[in-house]
Amino acid sequence: MKYNWKSLSERSNGVYEVQDFERAAYRLVTEQVLYAHDRASRMAYRIVEDHFEDYVTVLAPLGVRLERNAHHRYVVALPVHGEGTPVTLAETLLLLVLRQRYDVAMREGLIEDHGEVIVELPELQEAYQALVGRPMPEVGVLRALARTLRRWGVCQVVDTEPGDPQPFHFRVRPALVDIVGEQWLQRLDQHNRNDDMDNSEADVTEDDDAAA
């Protein structure tokens, strides 16, 4: 690294202390995304943005690539080798459906402030069935899945007003595009192929039973 944390702190004229730089690095690795518009991550984002190349150098030996989006003002830490936190099938499918809804909203110009997209539950249910070929998880399961996705910085659950027929909706965040890339799309293709194979085997078994 060009400068150590102490040097960076001294160059900031006391604005940032050594632990501020260390905490920002830790949050990058553990939270993956820092948004300038989030109160909790605002300071860490500013530190990383002001010393971006230093953090690129620090994270490289860990196999982590650092990217930034100047338009929507966030930075995201991505594993170089595509190996991150283990992800369940349910999490993968929800992420992929949300990515599809985000892409549709982008094409239709339905992006809100800071690059976010609102996905209502009826819309999610229809897309889930069409893309995955199975019913959307029930509301309680969706909430649990959303808690994990929120830790990755890709979406939030927003509770609706009393009397609204749906209990909440999803606020999809722009870093989803960076995190859910081509490798994730391949996972959906593999999932669909596996389902097709399972269905084919079931058909063969039923035919055999009928023949018997």
DRENZA-48043 format. One record per residue (C-alpha): residue number from 1; chain; x, y, z. Coordinates in steps of 0.2 Angstrom, whole numbers, plus 5000, padded with zeros to 4 digits. Layout:
BEGIN
NUM,A,X,Y,Z
...
END
This chain:
BEGIN
1,A,5000,5000,5000
2,A,5006,5017,4996
3,A,5003,5024,5013
4,A,4999,5015,5030
5,A,4984,5020,5040
6,A,4994,5031,5051
7,A,5000,5041,5036
8,A,4983,5043,5029
9,A,4977,5049,5046
10,A,4990,5062,5047
11,A,4987,5068,5029
12,A,4969,5070,5034
13,A,4974,5084,5047
14,A,4965,5075,5061
15,A,4949,5073,5051
16,A,4950,5054,5052
17,A,4959,5043,5065
18,A,4968,5026,5061
19,A,4953,5016,5068
20,A,4942,5025,5055
21,A,4952,5018,5041
22,A,4952,5001,5049
23,A,4933,5001,5052
24,A,4930,5006,5034
25,A,4940,4992,5027
26,A,4932,4979,5039
27,A,4914,4985,5034
28,A,4919,4984,5015
29,A,4924,4965,5018
30,A,4909,4961,5029
31,A,4895,4971,5022
32,A,4901,4971,5004
33,A,4892,4988,4999
34,A,4894,5005,5006
35,A,4881,5018,5001
36,A,4884,5037,5003
37,A,4866,5040,5006
38,A,4864,5028,5021
39,A,4867,5036,5038
40,A,4876,5021,5045
41,A,4889,5019,5031
42,A,4890,5037,5026
43,A,4907,5040,5034
44,A,4915,5024,5029
45,A,4909,5027,5011
46,A,4917,5045,5011
47,A,4934,5038,5018
48,A,4934,5024,5005
49,A,4930,5036,4991
50,A,4943,5049,4996
51,A,4956,5035,4997
52,A,4950,5023,4984
53,A,4966,5017,4977
54,A,4973,5014,4994
55,A,4959,5002,4998
56,A,4960,4994,4981
57,A,4978,4990,4986
58,A,4973,4984,5003
59,A,4960,4972,4997
60,A,4969,4964,4982
61,A,4979,4952,4992
62,A,4963,4946,5000
63,A,4956,4941,4983
64,A,4943,4956,4983
65,A,4940,4968,4969
66,A,4934,4985,4973
67,A,4922,4994,4962
68,A,4913,5011,4963
69,A,4898,5019,4955
70,A,4900,5037,4955
71,A,4882,5041,4948
72,A,4873,5032,4962
73,A,4887,5034,4975
74,A,4891,5017,4982
75,A,4907,5006,4983
76,A,4906,4987,4982
77,A,4918,4974,4986
78,A,4918,4958,4975
79,A,4927,4942,4976
80,A,4939,4940,4962
81,A,4937,4922,4960
82,A,4918,4922,4962
83,A,4918,4913,4978
84,A,4909,4922,4992
85,A,4897,4918,5006
86,A,4888,4902,5003
87,A,4871,4905,4996
88,A,4856,4894,4997
89,A,4845,4890,4983
90,A,4830,4900,4990
91,A,4842,4915,4991
92,A,4849,4913,4974
93,A,4831,4912,4966
94,A,4825,4927,4975
95,A,4841,4937,4970
96,A,4839,4932,4952
97,A,4820,4937,4951
98,A,4824,4954,4959
99,A,4838,4957,4947
100,A,4826,4953,4933
101,A,4813,4966,4940
102,A,4827,4979,4942
103,A,4832,4977,4924
104,A,4814,4979,4918
105,A,4812,4994,4928
106,A,4828,5001,4921
107,A,4822,4999,4903
108,A,4805,5007,4908
109,A,4813,5022,4917
110,A,4805,5017,4934
111,A,4821,5020,4944
112,A,4819,5030,4960
113,A,4831,5041,4969
114,A,4848,5034,4972
115,A,4845,5021,4958
116,A,4833,5011,4968
117,A,4818,5001,4962
118,A,4801,4997,4971
119,A,4795,4979,4968
120,A,4777,4975,4974
121,A,4773,4958,4980
122,A,4760,4954,4966
123,A,4773,4959,4953
124,A,4786,4948,4962
125,A,4774,4933,4963
126,A,4771,4934,4944
127,A,4789,4936,4940
128,A,4794,4922,4952
129,A,4782,4910,4944
130,A,4787,4914,4926
131,A,4806,4913,4929
132,A,4807,4900,4942
133,A,4793,4889,4938
134,A,4787,4887,4956
135,A,4776,4897,4968
136,A,4784,4912,4977
137,A,4789,4908,4995
138,A,4776,4913,5008
139,A,4777,4930,5016
140,A,4786,4924,5032
141,A,4799,4915,5022
142,A,4801,4931,5011
143,A,4805,4942,5026
144,A,4818,4930,5032
145,A,4826,4929,5015
146,A,4826,4948,5014
147,A,4835,4950,5030
148,A,4850,4941,5022
149,A,4849,4951,5006
150,A,4849,4967,5016
151,A,4865,4962,5024
152,A,4873,4961,5007
153,A,4867,4978,5003
154,A,4855,4973,4988
155,A,4838,4976,4995
156,A,4827,4982,5009
157,A,4809,4977,5015
158,A,4798,4992,5017
159,A,4782,4989,5027
160,A,4766,4996,5020
161,A,4753,5007,5028
162,A,4739,4999,5038
163,A,4725,4994,5027
164,A,4736,4990,5012
165,A,4732,4973,5005
166,A,4751,4968,5004
167,A,4761,4969,5021
168,A,4777,4975,5013
169,A,4786,4978,4997
170,A,4805,4977,4991
171,A,4816,4991,4988
172,A,4829,4984,4977
173,A,4846,4994,4978
174,A,4858,4997,4963
175,A,4873,4987,4969
176,A,4862,4971,4965
177,A,4868,4974,4947
178,A,4886,4972,4952
179,A,4884,4957,4964
180,A,4871,4947,4954
181,A,4881,4945,4937
182,A,4883,4932,4924
183,A,4888,4918,4936
184,A,4871,4920,4945
185,A,4862,4919,4929
186,A,4871,4903,4925
187,A,4865,4897,4942
188,A,4847,4900,4936
189,A,4850,4891,4920
190,A,4857,4876,4930
191,A,4842,4876,4941
192,A,4830,4875,4927
193,A,4840,4861,4918
194,A,4840,4851,4934
195,A,4821,4853,4936
196,A,4819,4848,4918
197,A,4830,4832,4921
198,A,4820,4828,4937
199,A,4803,4830,4927
200,A,4810,4819,4913
201,A,4815,4806,4925
202,A,4798,4806,4934
203,A,4789,4805,4917
204,A,4800,4789,4913
205,A,4796,4781,4929
206,A,4778,4784,4927
207,A,4778,4777,4910
208,A,4788,4762,4916
209,A,4775,4759,4930
210,A,4761,4761,4918
211,A,4769,4748,4906
212,A,4771,4736,4921
END
